[in-house]
Amino acid sequence: MATNNMPKRNIMSVLDRDFLEIRAKVLELAASLDRLDRASEHPGSHPDRRLAQIRLALEVLSIPEPSRAETVQRIFSVDYDPQWQSAFGIGSEPRS
């Protein structure tokens, strides 16, 4: 049994089921990265934080760990702000 109480899947059955979809997503990602590099005067050095997030996420994906999805999600997430409603002007108007 896996640690999260779900039965452990056989790697071959997962590959048989998901390989083509994974392959397509990896190719799509590679094409997107190529477009970014072609659009940049100096690939790899743009200061935009989104590119830094993408690069960090790619590093995370290269390390075989069972919690990569959670780690990548956190890279692209914004820390919780308890005042988010007022920041977006929500909740300040009375309800009818």
A tleap script that builds the chain and sets N, CA, C and O, in Angstrom:
source leaprc.protein.ff14SB
mol = sequence {
  NMET ALA THR ASN ASN MET PRO LYS ARG ASN
  ILE MET SER VAL LEU ASP ARG ASP PHE LEU
  GLU ILE ARG ALA LYS VAL LEU GLU LEU ALA
  ALA SER LEU ASP ARG LEU ASP ARG ALA SER
  GLU HIE PRO GLY SER HIE PRO ASP ARG ARG
  LEU ALA GLN ILE ARG LEU ALA LEU GLU VAL
  LEU SER ILE PRO GLU PRO SER ARG ALA GLU
  THR VAL GLN ARG ILE PHE SER VAL ASP TYR
  ASP PRO GLN TRP GLN SER ALA PHE GLY ILE
  GLY SER GLU PRO ARG CSER
}
set mol.1.N position { 0.835 -1.189 0.000 }
set mol.1.CA position { 0.000 0.000 0.000 }
set mol.1.C position { 0.876 1.248 0.000 }
set mol.1.O position { 1.932 1.290 0.632 }
set mol.2.N position { 0.414 2.253 -0.719 }
set mol.2.CA position { 1.100 3.536 -0.717 }
set mol.2.C position { 0.793 4.250 0.598 }
set mol.2.O position { -0.143 3.890 1.311 }
set mol.3.N position { 1.598 5.271 0.907 }
set mol.3.CA position { 1.433 5.955 2.182 }
set mol.3.C position { 0.132 6.737 2.272 }
set mol.3.O position { -0.300 7.059 3.378 }
set mol.4.N position { -0.511 7.054 1.152 }
set mol.4.CA position { -1.745 7.826 1.205 }
set mol.4.C position { -2.980 6.921 1.156 }
set mol.4.O position { -4.064 7.375 0.788 }
set mol.5.N position { -2.825 5.649 1.523 }
set mol.5.CA position { -3.903 4.661 1.583 }
set mol.5.C position { -4.499 4.309 0.232 }
set mol.5.O position { -5.552 3.675 0.174 }
set mol.6.N position { -3.853 4.705 -0.852 }
set mol.6.CA position { -4.289 4.290 -2.182 }
set mol.6.C position { -3.389 3.140 -2.620 }
set mol.6.O position { -2.195 3.140 -2.319 }
set mol.7.N position { -3.946 2.168 -3.322 }
set mol.7.CA position { -3.094 1.065 -3.765 }
set mol.7.C position { -2.036 1.559 -4.748 }
set mol.7.O position { -2.303 2.423 -5.584 }
set mol.8.N position { -0.848 1.008 -4.639 }
set mol.8.CA position { 0.238 1.389 -5.527 }
set mol.8.C position { -0.040 0.812 -6.914 }
set mol.8.O position { -0.389 -0.360 -7.050 }
set mol.9.N position { 0.116 1.643 -7.931 }
set mol.9.CA position { -0.133 1.207 -9.307 }
set mol.9.C position { 1.137 0.622 -9.910 }
set mol.9.O position { 2.249 1.001 -9.543 }
set mol.10.N position { 0.958 -0.278 -10.811 }
set mol.10.CA position { 2.057 -0.872 -11.546 }
set mol.10.C position { 2.540 0.141 -12.584 }
set mol.10.O position { 1.739 0.685 -13.345 }
set mol.11.N position { 3.850 0.392 -12.613 }
set mol.11.CA position { 4.394 1.410 -13.514 }
set mol.11.C position { 4.098 1.095 -14.973 }
set mol.11.O position { 3.857 2.008 -15.763 }
set mol.12.N position { 4.112 -0.168 -15.340 }
set mol.12.CA position { 3.846 -0.530 -16.735 }
set mol.12.C position { 2.403 -0.214 -17.118 }
set mol.12.O position { 2.151 0.241 -18.234 }
set mol.13.N position { 1.467 -0.444 -16.226 }
set mol.13.CA position { 0.072 -0.140 -16.569 }
set mol.13.C position { -0.137 1.369 -16.671 }
set mol.13.O position { -0.913 1.827 -17.509 }
set mol.14.N position { 0.546 2.146 -15.829 }
set mol.14.CA position { 0.445 3.603 -15.919 }
set mol.14.C position { 1.062 4.087 -17.228 }
set mol.14.O position { 0.485 4.932 -17.912 }
set mol.15.N position { 2.236 3.555 -17.578 }
set mol.15.CA position { 2.861 3.928 -18.852 }
set mol.15.C position { 1.989 3.530 -20.036 }
set mol.15.O position { 1.821 4.310 -20.973 }
set mol.16.N position { 1.438 2.327 -20.001 }
set mol.16.CA position { 0.572 1.883 -21.098 }
set mol.16.C position { -0.620 2.816 -21.268 }
set mol.16.O position { -1.028 3.113 -22.391 }
set mol.17.N position { -1.166 3.268 -20.171 }
set mol.17.CA position { -2.355 4.112 -20.215 }
set mol.17.C position { -2.021 5.565 -20.543 }
set mol.17.O position { -2.762 6.204 -21.290 }
set mol.18.N position { -0.917 6.106 -20.001 }
set mol.18.CA position { -0.684 7.546 -20.045 }
set mol.18.C position { 0.466 8.018 -20.930 }
set mol.18.O position { 0.638 9.225 -21.100 }
set mol.19.N position { 1.255 7.113 -21.496 }
set mol.19.CA position { 2.469 7.521 -22.198 }
set mol.19.C position { 2.210 8.528 -23.313 }
set mol.19.O position { 2.886 9.554 -23.382 }
set mol.20.N position { 1.250 8.256 -24.180 }
set mol.20.CA position { 1.022 9.155 -25.311 }
set mol.20.C position { 0.570 10.545 -24.859 }
set mol.20.O position { 0.971 11.549 -25.447 }
set mol.21.N position { -0.251 10.604 -23.833 }
set mol.21.CA position { -0.687 11.899 -23.314 }
set mol.21.C position { 0.483 12.653 -22.680 }
set mol.21.O position { 0.632 13.857 -22.891 }
set mol.22.N position { 1.306 11.955 -21.909 }
set mol.22.CA position { 2.485 12.585 -21.296 }
set mol.22.C position { 3.424 13.091 -22.387 }
set mol.22.O position { 3.925 14.213 -22.315 }
set mol.23.N position { 3.656 12.259 -23.388 }
set mol.23.CA position { 4.528 12.629 -24.503 }
set mol.23.C position { 4.014 13.894 -25.185 }
set mol.23.O position { 4.797 14.797 -25.479 }
set mol.24.N position { 2.722 13.968 -25.436 }
set mol.24.CA position { 2.135 15.137 -26.092 }
set mol.24.C position { 2.323 16.393 -25.242 }
set mol.24.O position { 2.627 17.463 -25.769 }
set mol.25.N position { 2.144 16.264 -23.938 }
set mol.25.CA position { 2.298 17.420 -23.047 }
set mol.25.C position { 3.750 17.878 -22.988 }
set mol.25.O position { 4.018 19.079 -22.957 }
set mol.26.N position { 4.681 16.942 -22.971 }
set mol.26.CA position { 6.102 17.303 -22.948 }
set mol.26.C position { 6.485 18.016 -24.246 }
set mol.26.O position { 7.219 19.004 -24.221 }
set mol.27.N position { 5.987 17.515 -25.374 }
set mol.27.CA position { 6.264 18.172 -26.654 }
set mol.27.C position { 5.648 19.569 -26.707 }
set mol.27.O position { 6.268 20.503 -27.215 }
set mol.28.N position { 4.430 19.712 -26.183 }
set mol.28.CA position { 3.781 21.013 -26.148 }
set mol.28.C position { 4.586 21.988 -25.280 }
set mol.28.O position { 4.767 23.148 -25.652 }
set mol.29.N position { 5.060 21.522 -24.138 }
set mol.29.CA position { 5.883 22.345 -23.259 }
set mol.29.C position { 7.186 22.743 -23.953 }
set mol.29.O position { 7.603 23.898 -23.875 }
set mol.30.N position { 7.822 21.796 -24.625 }
set mol.30.CA position { 9.069 22.094 -25.337 }
set mol.30.C position { 8.837 23.157 -26.410 }
set mol.30.O position { 9.661 24.056 -26.580 }
set mol.31.N position { 7.730 23.059 -27.127 }
set mol.31.CA position { 7.417 24.054 -28.158 }
set mol.31.C position { 7.183 25.428 -27.536 }
set mol.31.O position { 7.614 26.439 -28.092 }
set mol.32.N position { 6.510 25.475 -26.397 }
set mol.32.CA position { 6.275 26.751 -25.714 }
set mol.32.C position { 7.591 27.375 -25.264 }
set mol.32.O position { 7.791 28.580 -25.416 }
set mol.33.N position { 8.481 26.569 -24.715 }
set mol.33.CA position { 9.785 27.069 -24.276 }
set mol.33.C position { 10.608 27.557 -25.468 }
set mol.33.O position { 11.317 28.558 -25.371 }
set mol.34.N position { 10.508 26.842 -26.594 }
set mol.34.CA position { 11.192 27.291 -27.816 }
set mol.34.C position { 10.685 28.661 -28.248 }
set mol.34.O position { 11.478 29.523 -28.628 }
set mol.35.N position { 9.366 28.873 -28.192 }
set mol.35.CA position { 8.793 30.171 -28.570 }
set mol.35.C position { 9.300 31.274 -27.646 }
set mol.35.O position { 9.631 32.367 -28.106 }
set mol.36.N position { 9.362 30.992 -26.352 }
set mol.36.CA position { 9.884 31.981 -25.412 }
set mol.36.C position { 11.336 32.316 -25.727 }
set mol.36.O position { 11.717 33.487 -25.730 }
set mol.37.N position { 12.136 31.307 -25.988 }
set mol.37.CA position { 13.549 31.539 -26.280 }
set mol.37.C position { 13.736 32.314 -27.578 }
set mol.37.O position { 14.594 33.194 -27.663 }
set mol.38.N position { 12.933 31.988 -28.591 }
set mol.38.CA position { 13.049 32.711 -29.868 }
set mol.38.C position { 12.604 34.169 -29.720 }
set mol.38.O position { 13.092 35.036 -30.445 }
set mol.39.N position { 11.694 34.448 -28.799 }
set mol.39.CA position { 11.190 35.808 -28.604 }
set mol.39.C position { 12.121 36.651 -27.736 }
set mol.39.O position { 11.954 37.868 -27.660 }
set mol.40.N position { 13.081 36.036 -27.094 }
set mol.40.CA position { 13.972 36.745 -26.178 }
set mol.40.C position { 15.290 37.078 -26.862 }
set mol.40.O position { 15.845 36.269 -27.606 }
set mol.41.N position { 15.779 38.286 -26.594 }
set mol.41.CA position { 17.093 38.662 -27.122 }
set mol.41.C position { 18.200 37.860 -26.448 }
set mol.41.O position { 19.215 37.538 -27.066 }
set mol.42.N position { 17.986 37.536 -25.157 }
set mol.42.CA position { 18.979 36.786 -24.379 }
set mol.42.C position { 18.254 35.669 -23.638 }
set mol.42.O position { 17.895 35.840 -22.473 }
set mol.43.N position { 18.031 34.524 -24.293 }
set mol.43.CA position { 17.297 33.432 -23.639 }
set mol.43.C position { 17.887 33.071 -22.287 }
set mol.43.O position { 19.102 32.963 -22.125 }
set mol.44.N position { 17.003 32.890 -21.331 }
set mol.44.CA position { 17.436 32.474 -19.999 }
set mol.44.C position { 17.751 33.611 -19.048 }
set mol.44.O position { 18.056 33.364 -17.882 }
set mol.45.N position { 17.683 34.869 -19.519 }
set mol.45.CA position { 18.077 35.958 -18.632 }
set mol.45.C position { 16.981 37.004 -18.424 }
set mol.45.O position { 17.256 38.053 -17.841 }
set mol.46.N position { 15.774 36.764 -18.870 }
set mol.46.CA position { 14.699 37.746 -18.709 }
set mol.46.C position { 14.280 37.831 -17.242 }
set mol.46.O position { 14.168 36.800 -16.579 }
set mol.47.N position { 14.046 39.036 -16.724 }
set mol.47.CA position { 13.761 39.188 -15.298 }
set mol.47.C position { 12.321 38.880 -14.879 }
set mol.47.O position { 12.021 38.923 -13.686 }
set mol.48.N position { 11.437 38.578 -15.801 }
set mol.48.CA position { 10.032 38.329 -15.452 }
set mol.48.C position { 9.924 37.140 -14.502 }
set mol.48.O position { 10.472 36.071 -14.768 }
set mol.49.N position { 9.213 37.335 -13.393 }
set mol.49.CA position { 9.116 36.283 -12.370 }
set mol.49.C position { 8.409 35.036 -12.899 }
set mol.49.O position { 8.656 33.938 -12.400 }
set mol.50.N position { 7.544 35.180 -13.890 }
set mol.50.CA position { 6.850 34.019 -14.438 }
set mol.50.C position { 7.830 33.056 -15.100 }
set mol.50.O position { 7.677 31.839 -14.998 }
set mol.51.N position { 8.836 33.603 -15.780 }
set mol.51.CA position { 9.859 32.732 -16.366 }
set mol.51.C position { 10.662 32.039 -15.271 }
set mol.51.O position { 11.034 30.874 -15.411 }
set mol.52.N position { 10.927 32.745 -14.196 }
set mol.52.CA position { 11.633 32.131 -13.065 }
set mol.52.C position { 10.782 31.009 -12.471 }
set mol.52.O position { 11.313 29.962 -12.099 }
set mol.53.N position { 9.476 31.218 -12.378 }
set mol.53.CA position { 8.588 30.172 -11.870 }
set mol.53.C position { 8.613 28.948 -12.786 }
set mol.53.O position { 8.673 27.813 -12.314 }
set mol.54.N position { 8.567 29.185 -14.087 }
set mol.54.CA position { 8.599 28.070 -15.044 }
set mol.54.C position { 9.901 27.296 -14.897 }
set mol.54.O position { 9.890 26.065 -14.861 }
set mol.55.N position { 11.004 27.994 -14.814 }
set mol.55.CA position { 12.308 27.319 -14.682 }
set mol.55.C position { 12.405 26.518 -13.384 }
set mol.55.O position { 12.918 25.399 -13.371 }
set mol.56.N position { 11.910 27.100 -12.302 }
set mol.56.CA position { 11.929 26.391 -11.028 }
set mol.56.C position { 11.041 25.151 -11.093 }
set mol.56.O position { 11.417 24.089 -10.598 }
set mol.57.N position { 9.875 25.283 -11.696 }
set mol.57.CA position { 8.973 24.141 -11.834 }
set mol.57.C position { 9.623 23.034 -12.658 }
set mol.57.O position { 9.475 21.855 -12.334 }
set mol.58.N position { 10.331 23.395 -13.706 }
set mol.58.CA position { 11.022 22.387 -14.521 }
set mol.58.C position { 12.099 21.666 -13.716 }
set mol.58.O position { 12.295 20.461 -13.871 }
set mol.59.N position { 12.790 22.404 -12.861 }
set mol.59.CA position { 13.780 21.772 -11.992 }
set mol.59.C position { 13.109 20.760 -11.064 }
set mol.59.O position { 13.613 19.654 -10.866 }
set mol.60.N position { 11.971 21.149 -10.501 }
set mol.60.CA position { 11.232 20.253 -9.601 }
set mol.60.C position { 10.818 18.988 -10.347 }
set mol.60.O position { 10.892 17.889 -9.796 }
set mol.61.N position { 10.384 19.138 -11.595 }
set mol.61.CA position { 9.938 17.982 -12.369 }
set mol.61.C position { 11.060 16.998 -12.651 }
set mol.61.O position { 10.805 15.817 -12.888 }
set mol.62.N position { 12.295 17.469 -12.629 }
set mol.62.CA position { 13.420 16.591 -12.945 }
set mol.62.C position { 13.838 15.695 -11.779 }
set mol.62.O position { 14.670 14.802 -11.944 }
set mol.63.N position { 13.259 15.936 -10.603 }
set mol.63.CA position { 13.618 15.150 -9.417 }
set mol.63.C position { 12.491 14.163 -9.113 }
set mol.63.O position { 11.367 14.589 -8.848 }
set mol.64.N position { 12.762 12.859 -9.145 }
set mol.64.CA position { 11.701 11.881 -8.896 }
set mol.64.C position { 11.222 11.884 -7.446 }
set mol.64.O position { 11.849 11.280 -6.576 }
set mol.65.N position { 10.135 12.551 -7.199 }
set mol.65.CA position { 9.506 12.625 -5.882 }
set mol.65.C position { 8.001 12.463 -6.074 }
set mol.65.O position { 7.467 12.907 -7.091 }
set mol.66.N position { 7.310 11.846 -5.134 }
set mol.66.CA position { 5.873 11.635 -5.298 }
set mol.66.C position { 5.013 12.888 -5.095 }
set mol.66.O position { 3.809 12.852 -5.347 }
set mol.67.N position { 5.611 13.987 -4.644 }
set mol.67.CA position { 4.817 15.188 -4.368 }
set mol.67.C position { 5.151 16.334 -5.323 }
set mol.67.O position { 4.999 17.503 -4.967 }
set mol.68.N position { 5.605 16.004 -6.532 }
set mol.68.CA position { 5.965 17.058 -7.490 }
set mol.68.C position { 4.793 17.950 -7.847 }
set mol.68.O position { 4.961 19.164 -7.967 }
set mol.69.N position { 3.609 17.380 -8.021 }
set mol.69.CA position { 2.445 18.194 -8.399 }
set mol.69.C position { 2.164 19.259 -7.340 }
set mol.69.O position { 1.899 20.414 -7.674 }
set mol.70.N position { 2.221 18.876 -6.077 }
set mol.70.CA position { 1.989 19.843 -4.990 }
set mol.70.C position { 3.064 20.918 -4.987 }
set mol.70.O position { 2.761 22.099 -4.822 }
set mol.71.N position { 4.311 20.519 -5.169 }
set mol.71.CA position { 5.409 21.483 -5.159 }
set mol.71.C position { 5.271 22.468 -6.312 }
set mol.71.O position { 5.453 23.671 -6.124 }
set mol.72.N position { 4.952 21.970 -7.498 }
set mol.72.CA position { 4.777 22.850 -8.654 }
set mol.72.C position { 3.585 23.784 -8.433 }
set mol.72.O position { 3.659 24.967 -8.763 }
set mol.73.N position { 2.495 23.264 -7.881 }
set mol.73.CA position { 1.337 24.109 -7.599 }
set mol.73.C position { 1.717 25.254 -6.666 }
set mol.73.O position { 1.271 26.386 -6.851 }
set mol.74.N position { 2.525 24.963 -5.684 }
set mol.74.CA position { 2.944 26.004 -4.737 }
set mol.74.C position { 3.833 27.053 -5.414 }
set mol.74.O position { 3.780 28.230 -5.059 }
set mol.75.N position { 4.637 26.638 -6.372 }
set mol.75.CA position { 5.491 27.585 -7.098 }
set mol.75.C position { 4.639 28.626 -7.809 }
set mol.75.O position { 4.989 29.806 -7.840 }
set mol.76.N position { 3.516 28.187 -8.384 }
set mol.76.CA position { 2.673 29.089 -9.153 }
set mol.76.C position { 1.565 29.735 -8.325 }
set mol.76.O position { 0.773 30.511 -8.860 }
set mol.77.N position { 1.497 29.432 -7.049 }
set mol.77.CA position { 0.436 29.962 -6.196 }
set mol.77.C position { 0.859 31.251 -5.506 }
set mol.77.O position { 2.045 31.539 -5.350 }
set mol.78.N position { -0.133 32.005 -5.104 }
set mol.78.CA position { 0.083 33.220 -4.329 }
set mol.78.C position { -0.235 32.885 -2.879 }
set mol.78.O position { -1.203 32.176 -2.605 }
set mol.79.N position { 0.562 33.384 -1.959 }
set mol.79.CA position { 0.283 33.144 -0.546 }
set mol.79.C position { -1.096 33.680 -0.187 }
set mol.79.O position { -1.536 34.702 -0.714 }
set mol.80.N position { -1.765 32.983 0.708 }
set mol.80.CA position { -3.108 33.378 1.123 }
set mol.80.C position { -3.077 34.719 1.838 }
set mol.80.O position { -2.263 34.942 2.734 }
set mol.81.N position { -3.970 35.605 1.432 }
set mol.81.CA position { -4.114 36.911 2.065 }
set mol.81.C position { -5.483 36.948 2.727 }
set mol.81.O position { -6.495 36.918 2.027 }
set mol.82.N position { -5.548 37.013 4.051 }
set mol.82.CA position { -6.846 37.019 4.726 }
set mol.82.C position { -7.693 38.238 4.358 }
set mol.82.O position { -8.902 38.243 4.589 }
set mol.83.N position { -7.079 39.250 3.798 }
set mol.83.CA position { -7.809 40.454 3.382 }
set mol.83.C position { -8.120 40.448 1.891 }
set mol.83.O position { -8.351 41.509 1.313 }
set mol.84.N position { -8.131 39.272 1.250 }
set mol.84.CA position { -8.315 39.204 -0.198 }
set mol.84.C position { -9.629 39.806 -0.647 }
set mol.84.O position { -9.699 40.374 -1.737 }
set mol.85.N position { -10.679 39.699 0.163 }
set mol.85.CA position { -11.976 40.243 -0.251 }
set mol.85.C position { -11.916 41.761 -0.392 }
set mol.85.O position { -12.420 42.316 -1.368 }
set mol.86.N position { -11.307 42.422 0.569 }
set mol.86.CA position { -11.224 43.881 0.470 }
set mol.86.C position { -10.284 44.300 -0.661 }
set mol.86.O position { -10.497 45.340 -1.284 }
set mol.87.N position { -9.269 43.519 -0.927 }
set mol.87.CA position { -8.353 43.833 -2.023 }
set mol.87.C position { -9.071 43.821 -3.369 }
set mol.87.O position { -8.691 44.555 -4.282 }
set mol.88.N position { -10.112 42.988 -3.496 }
set mol.88.CA position { -10.884 42.898 -4.734 }
set mol.88.C position { -12.223 43.632 -4.634 }
set mol.88.O position { -13.045 43.551 -5.547 }
set mol.89.N position { -12.444 44.345 -3.530 }
set mol.89.CA position { -13.685 45.094 -3.361 }
set mol.89.C position { -14.908 44.210 -3.181 }
set mol.89.O position { -16.013 44.586 -3.571 }
set mol.90.N position { -14.716 43.048 -2.597 }
set mol.90.CA position { -15.814 42.105 -2.377 }
set mol.90.C position { -16.256 42.204 -0.934 }
set mol.90.O position { -15.434 42.315 -0.025 }
set mol.91.N position { -17.550 42.164 -0.732 }
set mol.91.CA position { -18.077 42.148 0.624 }
set mol.91.C position { -18.275 43.525 1.239 }
set mol.91.O position { -18.746 43.640 2.371 }
set mol.92.N position { -17.916 44.572 0.498 }
set mol.92.CA position { -18.066 45.912 1.066 }
set mol.92.C position { -19.459 46.493 0.822 }
set mol.92.O position { -19.854 47.454 1.483 }
set mol.93.N position { -20.205 45.915 -0.124 }
set mol.93.CA position { -21.538 46.412 -0.412 }
set mol.93.C position { -22.576 45.593 0.347 }
set mol.93.O position { -22.446 44.374 0.459 }
set mol.94.N position { -23.616 46.265 0.875 }
set mol.94.CA position { -24.668 45.520 1.580 }
set mol.94.C position { -25.474 44.666 0.602 }
set mol.94.O position { -25.705 45.050 -0.544 }
set mol.95.N position { -25.890 43.507 1.085 }
set mol.95.CA position { -26.708 42.617 0.260 }
set mol.95.C position { -28.158 43.062 0.282 }
set mol.95.O position { -28.632 43.610 1.278 }
set mol.96.N position { -28.866 42.827 -0.821 }
set mol.96.CA position { -30.281 43.184 -0.861 }
set mol.96.C position { -31.139 42.050 -0.400 }
set mol.96.O position { -32.363 42.175 -0.368 }
savepdb mol mol.pdb
quit
